[in-house]
Amino acid sequence: MAFIHQLSGQCEFSISNNNPCGETPIVFSIDNPSGTYGWDFDGDTNVDAFGPTVTYTFPQTGNDASYTVNVYQNNMLCNSEEVIILASPDPLLGVVPGNAIIDDHLIRVCSATPEATLQLINLSTTLPIDQTYYVNWGDGVIDTFDVSEFDNNGFVEHQYQNYGYYSLSFTAIAGNGCESVENYTFYNGSNPSVGLANPGNTVGLCAPATINFPITNYLSNPQGTEYYIYVGGELVGSYTQNDVPAIFSYTFLETSCGLTTSTGNYQNAFDVQVEAVNPCGSSQATIEPIEVSEPPELEFETDTPEVGCIGDPITVTNTSADINEVISGNPSICESSISPSWTISPGVAGIDWTVISGNVFSAEELEIIFNLPGEYTVTMTINSPSCGPFHFSESFTIIEPPNAGADFELNSDIIPSLPDECAPTTGIFTNTSTGDSLSYIWQVSPSSGWNFANGGTPLDASVDINFLDPGSYSVALTTTNACASSVWDTSFVIAGPPAVTLDNLPGFCETGTLDINSAMVSYGANGGQISTYTWSFPGAVPESSNDAFPTNIFFPGPGQYDITIQVDNQCGSDIATQILTIEEPGTLVIDNDITVCESEDPFQLFSDPTGGFWTGQGVNLDGLFSPSQNTLGDNLVVYSLILGECELVDSLTVTVLPSPVVEAGPSQEACIDEEPFIITGGSPIGGNWQATNGGVIIGGDTFDPVASGVGVFTLIYSFTDSNGCYAEDTKTIIVHDLPSVDAGPNQTICENPNDIQLSGFTPTGGSWSGPGVTTNGVFNVTNTPGQGAYQLYYEFINPNTGCGNLDSLMITVVANDTAYASIDREVCLDAGLQVLNDGNPVGGTWSG
């Protein structure tokens, strides 16, 4: 039964094993999960697993180990529990020195006979907790020992009868029930033997070449022996003792050029090596040299396509690749090129064809001219000593170049009543070109206004073309074969009815005189010749004309006039009509003359209709007038408006009067305790004062410092002159606070005739007044009637503001006490220190 930890809420969890061993998977499950969960199994606060149910494996240790398991719900720690992992045994084996060799978990015994005795020692580090051991020797025998039978002071042994590999395991069980297993591999054998027979004929080979290599001396090797076969140092096959072949067959697909055998003995050669390996050693056998050439990949390039022309040179160049020919010797060498030979058929050199560069026996490149048309084949041959002869051929067709030509005539059978040169008409083009294997392309420019007649196409030898629209045409015949292209072409004009366009007639206001020019009328003869021009101007003077560009045509009043022009040529006529409009002028209304003050805000001038523009001093294009110093006096402003062909203009005068010159005067200052005073400096007289930030003005011209309070006050002085023009100026009045004055504390002094300097007053720099005191604050009783109380005054005036204040103190003069020193006394010189202690009153000081 699973052990349930008695915790509360949704963090209680179950553990699948309450006595777990190391390396044993343990399942942890939340009993009533809600939300997300994280688990920390080693107490380092790092989450090791997520989810309500997780599996975790703790490591093995030789002693019991305690781990703190923390559970986090929604990233908050919600439960912690201690888990004890029981100690696990340590099943570690060794071998008796000299009996066998152990390398990690591989144990081997190498001997000449298959019978072997394996002796093992116990290297477990957990002997105090170990209780029982099992040794599975891998040959079907399992021995059981207790810790007293197989401790680290002795050994156990087992006899093997055959060579081979054995899977050996050592299991240890502790007293707490924890179990551990360690697996080993035991090899019983000896070093292998192997050989490789030389089949001969291993040089002068041509790829692909297959050689069979007999493998020898391997049958007596023990099981577990592995065989590796290398070609040119690269692994190409691996076998076991059970499947090693008696003959290894290998096909060499590439040349041995550029290679060195694994032994370093041979250049440009392969080697084949077999290696037999088992845990007790290895053996090798090698066959070398194996020399393999590669068949050349023949090809030549030509600067001419398969179809050539008489008299044009054709160049053929050997571009054969991958020539890797091994020439046997001591040492062997590798050739990367073999000179070719050439044949040209059919024909006779000098008659049918001529070699003008190179020779047919060893040249890498030939230049040939073919003198007669026909089919020719050029063949290149390369003879490989190892692989034999190889051939590459290419055929050429030699032809004559083209010479394009055609005959051309026009035929107006489409509309017989029209002249042949008038559209629509048909062009008849008869091909007279010469040459071999010709192809044809007819091209007509422009791309519209025509079509091929009678189902013809642009690839036909001869064509009929319908020219449907008048205009200039070009017809070209391109005749092409593999040698070249030849072009015949011709250009001509197909006429049509004339074209006339009448546009851009000017407009007029009230009356107008028209002069026709090329900007108003355009004529198109359409390949023909215009014979007549006929103009009509009803209601004008004159009313008609036969000039191409008539002038001085007068239209006497407002209205609409029809203007017509007709033109004629041999193919037909065309007419154009336009209406000429003479407009009636409209009425314009604007403001009357205006008088304003310089200081007034900008204002909008009136116009009807709107949409025109204003010009003049002080006004913008939209009619906003801005009075200023620059516009003083009379300003003529003009309003212009264009309505159709009529321009309306009117004007008005804006008189700008200067503003009065106003001065508020210099700024003034006052103390907070002053009486109201008249504000001065305003000019011209008769203006008005106004405070803007709290200053109090009485009766229009009197400033009250007490009511205004301490501060800086801005005053505006405004004045309106007889023209109604207004101006203003500002000044400031500063109201200063009184200085803070303290005369110091009251004092009581004795009636002594001494000067007493008063102190404790602030600020310094003031003056004193009152009974017995000087202005500098020196008090003397002798300047007073005597005992009694005297009030003294301290006054200070701020040198920066001129504002003053005072304070007072009381000095009380009292009678002096009477000092009694006692009677005189006489003492001897040697009487010692005398204490004078009978002075009265007590508390005084002695001097003398």
C-alpha positions in Angstrom: 0.0 0.0 0.0 1.3 3.5 -0.9 2.3 5.6 2.1 0.2 8.8 2.3 1.7 11.8 4.0 -0.7 13.4 6.4 -0.7 17.0 5.1 -3.6 19.3 4.4 -5.4 20.8 1.4 -4.4 20.2 -2.2 -0.7 19.6 -1.5 -1.0 16.2 0.2 0.9 13.6 -1.9 1.5 9.8 -2.0 4.8 8.0 -2.5 4.8 4.6 -4.2 7.6 3.1 -2.0 8.2 4.1 1.6 11.5 2.2 1.7 13.1 3.1 -1.6 16.6 2.2 -2.8 18.8 4.3 -5.0 18.3 4.0 -8.8 14.7 2.8 -8.2 12.0 4.8 -9.9 9.5 6.3 -7.3 6.1 7.7 -8.2 4.9 10.9 -6.4 1.2 11.8 -6.8 -0.9 14.7 -5.5 -4.0 13.3 -3.8 -6.4 16.1 -4.9 -4.7 18.1 -7.6 -5.8 21.6 -8.5 -3.7 24.1 -10.5 -0.1 23.5 -11.6 2.6 21.7 -9.6 6.4 21.7 -9.5 8.6 19.3 -7.6 12.1 19.9 -6.1 13.6 16.6 -5.1 17.0 17.7 -3.8 16.2 20.8 -1.8 18.0 23.3 -4.0 14.8 25.2 -4.7 15.1 24.4 -8.4 12.1 22.6 -9.9 13.1 19.1 -11.2 9.7 18.0 -12.5 6.3 19.3 -13.3 2.8 17.9 -13.0 0.5 16.3 -10.3 2.1 12.9 -10.8 5.8 12.5 -11.5 8.4 9.8 -11.4 11.9 10.4 -10.0 14.9 8.2 -9.4 17.4 9.1 -6.6 21.1 8.1 -7.0 22.6 5.1 -5.2 24.8 5.8 -2.2 26.7 3.6 0.2 24.8 5.1 3.2 21.2 6.0 3.9 20.6 9.5 2.4 18.0 12.1 3.4 16.3 14.3 0.7 13.8 17.1 1.2 11.0 17.0 -1.3 9.4 20.4 -1.9 6.0 20.8 -3.7 5.1 24.0 -5.4 1.4 24.8 -6.3 1.0 27.6 -8.8 4.7 28.5 -8.2 4.1 28.8 -4.4 5.8 26.4 -1.9 2.9 24.5 -0.3 4.4 21.3 1.2 7.8 19.8 2.2 8.6 16.2 3.2 11.8 14.3 4.0 12.4 11.1 2.0 15.1 8.5 3.2 16.9 6.6 0.4 18.3 3.3 1.7 22.0 2.5 1.2 22.7 0.4 -1.9 25.5 -2.2 -2.3 28.4 -1.6 -4.7 29.0 -4.8 -6.8 32.5 -4.1 -8.1 34.8 -6.9 -9.4 38.5 -7.2 -10.0 40.8 -10.0 -11.2 43.7 -11.8 -9.5 46.9 -10.3 -10.9 48.5 -12.6 -13.5 45.3 -14.5 -14.0 43.5 -12.2 -16.4 43.4 -8.6 -17.6 40.5 -6.2 -16.8 39.9 -3.0 -18.8 36.9 -1.2 -17.5 34.2 -3.8 -17.9 36.1 -6.1 -20.3 37.9 -9.0 -18.8 40.2 -11.1 -21.1 42.3 -14.2 -20.8 44.6 -14.8 -23.8 46.2 -18.3 -24.1 47.1 -20.9 -26.7 44.5 -23.4 -25.3 40.8 -22.9 -24.8 40.7 -24.1 -21.2 41.0 -21.2 -18.9 40.4 -20.6 -15.1 39.1 -17.1 -14.3 39.8 -15.8 -10.7 37.7 -12.8 -9.5 38.2 -10.7 -6.4 35.5 -8.6 -4.6 36.2 -4.8 -4.7 32.9 -3.8 -3.2 33.1 -0.6 -1.1 29.9 -1.6 0.8 31.0 -4.8 2.6 29.5 -3.7 5.9 26.0 -3.7 4.4 26.4 -6.5 1.8 24.7 -9.8 2.6 24.5 -12.0 -0.5 26.3 -12.2 -3.9 25.4 -13.9 -7.2 28.0 -14.5 -9.9 26.6 -15.4 -13.3 29.6 -16.7 -15.2 27.9 -16.4 -18.6 28.1 -20.1 -19.6 25.0 -21.2 -17.7 26.6 -21.4 -14.3 25.4 -19.1 -11.4 27.2 -19.3 -8.0 25.9 -17.8 -4.7 28.1 -16.6 -1.9 27.5 -14.8 1.4 29.8 -12.0 2.4 31.9 -14.3 4.6 32.6 -16.6 1.6 33.5 -13.8 -0.8 35.0 -10.8 0.9 37.9 -8.7 -0.2 40.5 -11.1 1.3 40.0 -14.0 -1.1 38.8 -14.9 -4.6 36.3 -17.1 -6.4 37.1 -19.0 -9.6 35.5 -20.7 -12.6 36.7 -23.1 -15.3 35.9 -22.2 -19.0 36.3 -25.0 -21.7 35.9 -23.0 -24.9 37.1 -19.9 -26.7 34.6 -17.1 -27.0 32.8 -14.1 -25.4 30.7 -14.5 -22.2 28.3 -12.1 -20.5 29.3 -12.1 -16.8 27.2 -10.3 -14.1 27.9 -9.6 -10.4 24.8 -9.0 -8.2 25.1 -7.7 -4.6 22.1 -7.7 -2.1 22.3 -5.6 1.0 20.7 -6.5 4.4 18.1 -3.8 3.8 16.9 -5.5 0.6 18.5 -3.1 -1.8 20.0 -4.9 -4.8 22.7 -3.7 -7.4 24.0 -5.4 -10.5 27.2 -4.8 -12.5 27.6 -6.4 -15.9 31.0 -7.4 -17.5 32.1 -9.0 -20.7 34.7 -11.9 -20.5 36.7 -12.9 -23.5 38.6 -16.2 -23.6 40.8 -16.5 -26.6 44.2 -15.9 -28.3 45.6 -13.5 -31.0 44.2 -14.3 -34.5 46.0 -15.3 -37.7 45.1 -14.1 -41.3 46.5 -14.1 -44.8 45.7 -12.6 -48.2 46.7 -14.4 -51.5 48.0 -12.3 -54.4 45.8 -13.2 -57.5 48.3 -11.6 -60.0 47.4 -9.2 -62.9 47.0 -6.2 -60.6 48.6 -3.6 -62.9 47.4 -2.2 -66.3 43.8 -2.4 -65.2 40.9 -0.3 -66.6 38.1 0.8 -64.3 35.7 -0.7 -63.6 38.0 -3.7 -62.7 37.0 -6.6 -60.4 39.7 -8.6 -58.6 39.1 -11.7 -56.3 41.4 -11.8 -53.3 41.6 -15.2 -51.4 41.5 -14.8 -47.6 43.7 -17.5 -45.9 44.7 -18.7 -42.4 41.5 -17.7 -40.6 39.6 -20.9 -39.9 41.4 -21.7 -36.6 40.7 -18.2 -35.1 38.5 -18.2 -31.9 35.0 -16.9 -31.9 34.9 -13.1 -31.3 37.5 -12.4 -33.9 36.5 -9.6 -36.3 37.9 -8.9 -39.8 38.3 -5.5 -41.4 39.2 -5.0 -45.1 40.7 -1.8 -46.3 41.2 -0.5 -49.9 43.6 2.4 -50.2 43.4 2.8 -46.4 39.6 3.1 -46.4 37.4 0.6 -44.7 35.2 -1.3 -47.3 34.1 -4.4 -45.4 33.8 -5.9 -41.9 33.1 -9.5 -40.9 32.9 -11.8 -37.9 34.5 -15.2 -37.5 31.1 -16.7 -38.6 30.7 -14.8 -41.9 34.2 -14.0 -43.1 34.3 -15.0 -46.8 37.0 -17.2 -48.3 37.3 -14.8 -51.3 37.0 -11.1 -51.1 35.8 -9.6 -54.4 36.2 -5.9 -55.0 35.5 -3.7 -58.1 37.7 -0.7 -58.6 35.5 2.1 -60.0 38.1 4.9 -60.1 41.7 5.4 -61.1 44.5 5.0 -58.7 46.2 8.1 -60.0 47.5 10.4 -57.3 47.2 7.7 -54.6 49.9 6.2 -52.4 49.5 2.7 -50.9 49.0 2.4 -47.1 52.6 1.1 -46.7 54.0 4.0 -48.6 55.8 1.6 -51.0 54.0 2.5 -54.2 52.8 5.7 -55.9 49.6 5.9 -58.2 48.4 2.6 -56.8 45.8 1.0 -54.5 46.5 -1.6 -51.8 44.1 -4.1 -50.3 44.7 -5.0 -46.6 42.9 -7.5 -44.3 43.1 -7.1 -40.5 42.0 -9.8 -38.0 41.2 -8.3 -34.5 40.1 -9.7 -31.1 40.7 -8.6 -27.5 44.0 -10.6 -27.5 45.6 -8.8 -30.5 45.5 -8.4 -34.3 47.2 -9.6 -37.5 47.4 -8.1 -41.0 48.1 -9.0 -44.7 48.5 -6.7 -47.7 48.4 -7.0 -51.5 50.1 -4.1 -53.5 50.4 -2.5 -56.0 47.1 -2.4 -57.8 47.2 0.1 -60.7 43.9 1.2 -62.2 43.5 3.6 -65.2 40.2 5.3 -66.0 38.5 5.4 -69.4 38.7 8.9 -70.8 35.5 11.0 -71.2 35.9 12.1 -74.8 34.4 15.4 -76.0 35.3 18.2 -78.2 33.8 21.7 -78.5 33.1 23.7 -81.6 32.5 27.4 -82.1 29.8 26.6 -84.8 26.4 25.0 -84.5 25.5 21.8 -86.3 24.6 23.8 -89.4 27.5 25.9 -90.8 28.1 28.0 -93.9 30.5 27.6 -96.9 33.7 29.5 -96.3 33.2 30.1 -92.5 36.0 28.6 -90.3 34.9 25.9 -87.9 37.1 25.2 -84.9 37.0 21.9 -83.0 38.8 21.8 -79.6 39.6 18.7 -77.5 37.9 19.1 -74.1 38.1 15.5 -73.0 38.2 15.1 -69.2 39.2 12.6 -66.6 42.2 11.2 -68.4 43.9 9.3 -65.7 46.3 6.8 -67.3 48.7 4.9 -65.0 51.9 4.0 -66.8 53.6 1.1 -64.9 57.2 1.4 -64.0 59.5 2.0 -61.1 58.1 4.3 -60.1 54.7 4.3 -61.9 53.5 7.6 -63.3 50.1 9.0 -64.1 49.4 10.7 -67.4 46.5 13.3 -67.5 46.5 13.8 -71.3 46.7 11.7 -74.4 47.0 13.3 -77.8 44.0 12.7 -80.1 43.8 11.9 -83.9 41.1 13.4 -86.2 39.2 12.2 -89.3 36.8 14.2 -91.6 34.3 12.5 -93.9 33.2 12.4 -96.6 35.2 14.3 -99.1 38.8 15.1 -100.0 41.1 17.4 -98.2 41.7 20.6 -100.3 38.6 20.1 -102.4 35.6 19.5 -100.1 37.3 20.8 -97.0 40.6 22.4 -95.9 42.4 22.2 -92.5 43.8 25.7 -92.0 45.2 25.2 -88.5 46.5 22.1 -86.6 47.1 18.6 -87.9 44.9 15.5 -87.9 47.4 13.3 -86.1 48.1 15.0 -82.7 46.6 18.5 -82.5 44.4 19.4 -79.6 42.6 21.9 -81.9 41.7 21.9 -85.6 40.4 24.8 -87.7 38.5 23.7 -90.8 36.9 25.5 -93.8 34.2 23.6 -95.8 34.2 24.5 -99.5 31.1 22.8 -100.7 27.6 22.3 -99.1 26.8 18.9 -97.7 26.8 16.7 -94.6 30.2 16.2 -92.9 31.3 14.2 -89.8 34.4 15.1 -87.6 35.7 12.2 -85.4 38.2 12.5 -82.6 40.0 9.3 -81.4 42.0 8.8 -78.2 43.9 5.5 -77.6 44.3 4.5 -73.9 47.1 1.9 -73.3 45.0 0.3 -70.5 41.5 0.9 -71.7 41.8 0.9 -75.5 40.6 3.3 -78.2 37.7 5.7 -77.7 35.9 7.9 -80.3 33.8 11.0 -80.3 32.0 12.4 -83.4 29.9 15.4 -84.4 28.2 16.1 -87.7 27.9 19.4 -89.5 25.5 20.5 -92.3 27.1 23.1 -94.6 24.7 25.4 -96.4 24.7 28.6 -98.6 23.7 32.0 -97.0 20.3 33.7 -97.9 19.7 36.8 -100.2 16.3 38.4 -99.5 14.2 40.1 -102.2 10.5 40.9 -103.1 8.3 42.6 -105.8 5.6 45.1 -104.6 2.4 46.7 -106.1 -0.8 48.4 -104.8 -4.3 47.3 -106.1 -7.5 49.2 -105.1 -10.0 46.4 -105.9 -11.5 46.8 -102.3 -13.2 50.1 -103.4 -12.6 50.4 -107.2 -13.8 54.0 -107.3 -10.8 55.2 -105.2 -7.3 55.7 -106.5 -4.8 52.9 -105.8 -3.0 55.0 -103.2 -6.2 55.7 -101.1 -7.2 53.4 -98.1 -8.5 50.8 -98.1 -6.2 49.2 -100.7 -4.2 45.9 -101.0 -0.4 45.5 -101.3 0.8 42.5 -103.3 4.2 41.3 -102.2 5.9 38.5 -104.2 9.0 36.8 -102.6 12.1 36.7 -104.9 14.6 35.6 -102.2 17.4 33.0 -102.9 19.4 30.6 -100.5 19.1 27.1 -98.8 16.7 26.1 -96.1 15.2 29.5 -95.8 12.6 30.7 -93.4 10.6 33.9 -93.7 9.1 36.6 -91.5 7.1 39.6 -92.8 6.9 42.6 -90.6 4.7 45.7 -91.0 5.0 49.0 -89.2 3.0 50.4 -87.5 1.3 47.5 -85.8 -2.3 48.6 -86.6 -4.3 49.7 -89.6 -3.7 46.6 -91.8 -4.1 42.8 -91.9 -3.0 39.9 -94.0 -5.4 39.1 -96.8 -6.6 35.8 -98.0 -5.7 33.9 -94.8 -2.0 34.7 -95.1 0.5 34.6 -92.2 3.8 36.5 -91.5 5.7 33.2 -92.1 4.4 32.8 -95.7 6.9 33.1 -98.6 4.6 35.7 -100.4 1.8 37.8 -98.8 -1.1 40.1 -99.7 -1.7 42.9 -97.2 -4.9 44.9 -96.8 -4.0 48.5 -95.8 -7.3 49.7 -94.1 -6.1 53.0 -92.6 -4.2 55.8 -94.3 -0.6 56.5 -93.1 3.1 55.8 -93.6 3.9 52.1 -93.7 7.1 50.1 -93.7 7.1 46.4 -94.9 10.2 44.2 -94.2 10.9 40.6 -95.3 13.6 38.8 -93.2 15.0 35.7 -94.8 17.0 33.4 -92.5 18.9 30.2 -92.5 21.6 28.8 -90.1 24.3 31.0 -91.8 22.8 34.4 -91.7 19.7 36.6 -92.1 19.0 38.9 -95.1 16.5 41.8 -95.0 14.5 43.4 -97.8 12.2 46.4 -97.0 10.3 49.2 -98.5 8.4 52.2 -97.2 5.3 54.0 -98.8 2.3 56.2 -97.9 -1.3 55.1 -98.1 -3.5 58.2 -98.4 -6.9 58.9 -96.8 -9.5 61.6 -96.4 -8.1 64.8 -94.8 -8.5 65.5 -91.0 -9.2 68.8 -89.4 -9.4 69.7 -85.7 -10.8 73.1 -84.5 -10.1 73.8 -80.8 -8.7 76.3 -78.3 -10.7 79.3 -79.6 -10.2 82.4 -77.4 -12.9 84.1 -75.4 -13.9 87.8 -75.7 -15.7 90.3 -73.5 -18.4 92.6 -75.3 -16.8 92.4 -78.8 -13.9 90.5 -80.3 -11.6 90.2 -83.4 -10.4 86.6 -84.2 -7.2 85.7 -85.9 -7.1 82.0 -86.7 -3.6 80.4 -86.1 -2.1 76.9 -85.9 -2.8 76.7 -82.2 -6.6 76.8 -83.0 -6.8 74.6 -86.1 -4.7 71.7 -87.3 -4.9 70.0 -90.7 -3.9 66.4 -91.6 -3.5 65.6 -95.3 -3.4 61.8 -94.4 -1.0 61.1 -97.2 -2.9 63.1 -99.8 -2.9 66.8 -100.8 -5.5 69.3 -99.4 -7.1 71.0 -102.3 -9.7 73.5 -100.7 -10.3 75.2 -97.3 -13.9 76.5 -96.7 -14.6 78.7 -93.5 -18.0 79.9 -92.3 -18.5 82.7 -89.7 -22.3 83.6 -89.6 -22.9 86.9 -87.9 -19.3 88.1 -88.2 -17.5 90.4 -90.6 -16.6 88.7 -93.0 -18.8 85.7 -92.8 -16.6 83.3 -94.9 -13.0 82.6 -96.0 -11.0 80.2 -98.2 -7.7 80.9 -96.4 -6.0 78.1 -94.3 -5.6 80.7 -91.5 -8.0 83.6 -91.9 -7.6 86.8 -89.8 -9.4 90.0 -88.7 -12.8 88.4 -88.3 -14.9 90.8 -86.2 -17.7 89.8 -83.8 -19.8 92.9 -83.0 -21.5 92.0 -79.7 -22.1 89.5 -76.9 -23.5 86.1 -78.0 -22.6 82.6 -79.4 -21.2 82.3 -82.9 -20.8 79.0 -84.9 -17.5 78.6 -86.7 -17.1 75.8 -89.3 -14.1 74.7 -91.4 -14.2 72.0 -94.2 -11.1 70.6 -96.0 -10.9 68.4 -99.2 -8.3 66.1 -100.8 -8.3 63.4 -103.5 -9.6 60.8 -101.0 -12.5 62.7 -99.4 -13.3 65.6 -97.0 -13.6 66.5 -93.2 -15.6 69.1 -91.3 -15.0 70.7 -87.8 -17.3 73.1 -85.9 -16.7 75.2 -82.7 -18.8 77.8 -80.9 -17.2 81.2 -80.1 -18.7 83.0 -77.1 -18.6 86.8 -76.6 -19.5 87.4 -72.9 -21.5 90.2 -71.2 -19.6 92.1 -68.5 -21.0 91.9 -64.9 -21.4 94.4 -62.0 -18.9 94.8 -59.1 -19.8 96.2 -55.5 -17.2 97.0 -52.8 -17.0 99.1 -49.6 -17.1 102.9 -49.7 -14.0 104.8 -48.4 -13.1 103.9 -44.8 -11.3 105.9 -42.0 -9.7 103.9 -39.1 -7.3 104.4 -36.3 -3.7 103.0 -36.4 -4.3 100.8 -33.4 -7.4 99.0 -34.7 -7.3 95.3 -35.4 -7.1 94.0 -39.0 -10.5 93.9 -40.7 -12.0 92.3 -43.8 -13.0 94.5 -46.8 -16.3 93.7 -48.5 -16.7 92.7 -52.2 -19.5 91.2 -54.3 -19.1 88.9 -56.1 -16.3 87.3 -54.1 -13.4 85.3 -55.6 -11.2 88.2 -56.8 -8.0 89.6 -55.3 -7.0 92.8 -53.6 -3.9 94.9 -54.1 -2.5 98.0 -52.4 -0.8 99.2 -49.2 -1.8 97.3 -46.0 -4.1 94.8 -47.7 -3.5 91.1 -48.5 -4.8 89.2 -51.6 -7.9 88.0 -49.6 -8.9 91.6 -48.6 -7.7 91.7 -45.0 -6.6 95.2 -44.2 -4.1 95.7 -41.3 -3.7 99.3 -39.9 -0.2 100.0 -38.8 2.5 102.7 -38.6 3.3 101.9 -42.3 -0.2 102.7 -43.4 -0.8 106.1 -41.9 -2.6 108.4 -44.3 -4.6 107.6 -47.4 -4.2 104.0 -48.8 -5.7 103.2 -52.3 -6.7 99.6 -52.5 -7.9 97.9 -55.7 -10.2 94.9 -56.1 -9.9 92.8 -59.3 -12.3 90.0 -60.4 -12.2 87.9 -63.6 -15.6 86.5 -64.6 -15.1 84.3 -67.6 -13.4 86.5 -70.3 -14.3 89.8 -68.5 -12.1 91.5 -65.9 -13.9 93.8 -63.3 -11.9 96.4 -61.3 -12.9 98.9 -58.6 -11.0 100.7 -55.8 -11.5 102.5 -52.4 -9.4 104.6 -50.0 -8.6 103.5 -46.5 -7.5 106.5 -44.3 -5.4 105.4 -41.3 -5.3 108.0 -38.4 -2.3 108.0 -36.0 -2.8 106.9 -32.4 -2.1 109.5 -29.7 1.3 109.5 -28.0 0.6 108.3 -24.4 3.2 108.3 -21.5 2.5 106.8 -18.0 5.5 108.4 -16.6 8.2 107.0 -14.4 7.5 104.2 -11.8 6.8 105.2 -8.2 7.5 103.7 -4.8 5.7 104.0 -1.4 5.8 102.5 2.1 2.9 100.4 3.4 2.0 102.9 6.0 1.9 106.0 3.7 -1.3 108.0 3.1 -3.0 107.8 -0.4 -1.2 109.9 -3.0 -1.8 111.3 -6.4 -0.5 109.2 -9.3 1.8 111.5 -11.4 3.4 111.3 -14.9 0.3 110.6 -17.1 0.5 112.4 -20.5 -1.5 113.9 -22.2 -3.7 115.1 -19.3 -7.2 113.8 -19.2 -6.5 110.1 -19.5 -7.6 107.3 -17.1 -5.7 105.1 -14.7 -6.4 101.5 -14.1 -4.7 98.9 -12.0 -4.3 95.4 -13.4 -3.1 93.2 -10.6 -4.7 94.3 -7.3 -3.6 97.9 -6.8 -6.3 100.1 -5.3 -7.0 103.5 -7.1 -9.3 106.0 -5.4 -11.1 108.7 -7.3 -9.5 107.8 -10.6 -6.0 109.2 -9.9 -5.1 108.5 -6.2 -3.2 105.3 -5.2 -3.8 103.8 -1.7 -0.7 101.9 -0.5 -2.5 100.5 2.7 -5.4 99.1 0.8 -3.2 97.8 -2.0 -0.8 96.0 0.3 2.9 95.1 -0.2 3.8 94.2 -3.8 4.6 95.4 -7.3 1.5 96.8 -9.1 1.1 97.5 -12.8 -0.9 100.6 -13.7 -2.3 101.4 -17.2 -2.7 105.0 -18.4 -5.1 105.2 -21.4 -6.1 108.2 -23.5 -8.6 108.7 -26.4 -8.1 111.7 -28.7 -10.6 113.8 -30.5 -10.6 111.4 -33.5 -11.6 108.5 -31.2 -8.1 106.9 -31.5 -7.0 105.2 -28.4 -3.5 104.5 -26.9 -2.2 103.4 -23.5 1.1 103.0 -21.5 2.0 101.2 -18.3 4.1 101.9 -15.2 4.7 100.2 -11.8 4.1 101.3 -8.2 6.1 99.3 -5.7 4.7 99.2 -2.1 7.4 98.3 0.4 6.8 96.6 3.7 8.2 98.3 6.9 11.4 96.8 8.3 11.1 94.6 11.4 12.7 96.4 14.4 13.5 95.0 17.9 14.9 97.4 20.6 15.9 94.4 22.8 14.8 93.3 26.3 13.9 95.7 29.1 16.8 96.3 31.6 17.3 97.2 35.3 20.5 99.0 36.3 22.0 100.5 39.4 22.3 104.3 39.9 25.9 104.4 38.9 27.4 107.3 36.9 28.7 104.9 34.2 28.0 104.8 30.5 26.1 101.7 29.5 26.1 100.7 25.8 22.7 99.3 24.9 22.7 95.9 23.0 20.4 93.2 21.7 18.6 95.5 19.2 18.1 94.6 15.5 18.8 95.6 12.9 21.9 97.7 13.5 22.3 101.1 12.0 19.3 102.8 13.6 19.2 105.6 16.1 18.1 105.9 19.8 16.0 108.6 21.5 14.6 109.1 25.1 15.8 110.2 28.5 19.6 109.7 29.2 20.4 108.0 25.9 22.5 109.1 23.0 21.5 108.4 19.3 24.2 105.8 19.3 22.6 103.9 22.2 24.8 105.0 25.2 22.8 105.4 28.4 24.0 107.3 31.5 22.0 107.7 34.8 23.6 111.2 35.4 21.5 112.4 32.4 18.3 111.4 34.1 16.5 112.6 37.2 17.7 109.5 39.0 15.9 106.4 40.1 12.8 105.5 38.1 11.6 103.8 34.9 12.6 105.4 31.5 11.1 104.4 28.0 13.8 104.5 25.2 13.0 104.3 21.5 15.0 102.6 18.7 14.2 103.7 15.1 15.5 102.0 11.9 15.0 103.3 8.3 15.7 100.8 5.4 18.3 102.5 3.2 17.0 100.7 0.1 13.3 101.5 0.4 13.3 104.6 2.7 10.7 102.9 4.9 11.2 103.1 8.7 9.9 101.5 11.9 10.6 101.8 15.7 10.5 99.8 18.9 11.0 100.7 22.6 12.3 99.2 25.8 12.2 100.2 29.5 15.3 100.9 31.7 14.6 100.9 35.4 17.2 102.7 37.6 17.5 101.4 41.2 19.5 102.6 44.2 23.0 101.1 44.8 23.7 98.7 47.7 26.2 99.9 50.6 29.5 97.9 50.8 31.2 97.4 54.2 34.8 96.1 54.2 35.1 95.9 58.0 37.7 97.7 60.2 41.3 98.1 59.3 43.7 95.5 60.5 47.4 95.1 61.1 49.4 91.9 60.6 53.0 90.8 61.0 55.1 90.1 58.0 55.3 86.5 58.8 51.6 86.1 59.8 50.9 84.1 56.6 47.8 84.1 54.4 45.0 86.2 55.7 41.3 85.5 54.8 39.1 88.6 54.4 35.7 87.2 55.2 33.9 89.9 57.0 32.9 92.0 53.9 29.1 92.9 53.8 27.0 92.2 52.0 28.3 88.8 51.1 28.9 88.0 47.4 31.1 90.9 46.4 34.6 90.9 45.1 37.9 92.3 46.6 40.5 94.3 44.8 43.7 96.0 45.8 
